[in-house]
Amino acid sequence: MKFLQQKIFLFFYTIITVFLLTACLPNSPEKIAEKFMRAVYSGDSQTVIDMVYIEEENKNKVGMEEMLRGKLKIMVDDAHDKAQKRGGVKSVKSDKAEYSNNNQQAKVKVHVIFNQNNEEIIEDVKLIKDKKVWKINM
């Protein structure tokens, strides 16, 4: 009887552990979207660039990466300036992701609250799964 109780306990312990670990994974669309928006408003253009999905055929085109880097840097610098004018970012929280039929794309609404007057901006962040990792789909 004691052996059976140990097996049942071990089974439920394993299920709970797996559930808790998967619930906290940093690669969920929600976590990636939040990290992306934090990087945008903090002026971290390198993190933003690293998180953006680039199609395979565009990766090898001459000048494509430099052009993308330039455009993203301008976007990030502008967002950072806006955040500074609003007293900086107070919090970043996301709604639950909406998935495509094949679960390879997702859309997440991200709520960015600024320190000044608790002003809130809601951003729609589109993501795509690339080699089992969620990336920002611009």
C-alpha positions, 0 to 999 in steps of 0.5 A: 500500500505504501509503495502505491502511495509513493507512486501516486505522490511521485506521479502528481509531483511530476505533473505539478512540476512540469506544469509550473516549469512550463507556465514560467517559461520565458519563451511564451509570446506574452513574455517575449512581447513584454521584453520587446516593449521594455527594450523599445521604451528603454532604448535598447536597440540591440535587444530589439534587433535580436528579437525581430524575425528576419525571413531566411531569404532576406538574411543574405541580401546585401545591405538588408540587415544594415537597413533594418538595424537603421530603421529599428534604431530610429524607432527605438530612439523615438520611443525612448524619447517619448518614454522619457517625456512621460517620466519613464515606464512604470510597468509593462503587462500583456494580455493573453496571446491570440494564436493563429490556427497552426499556433505558429503566429500570435498577437499580444496586446501589451499595456505600457504604463508611464510614470507621468499621470499613469498614462497607458499605451496599448501596443499590438505585438505580432509574433512568429515562431522561428525554430521553436523560438518566438520572434517579433514579426514586423 
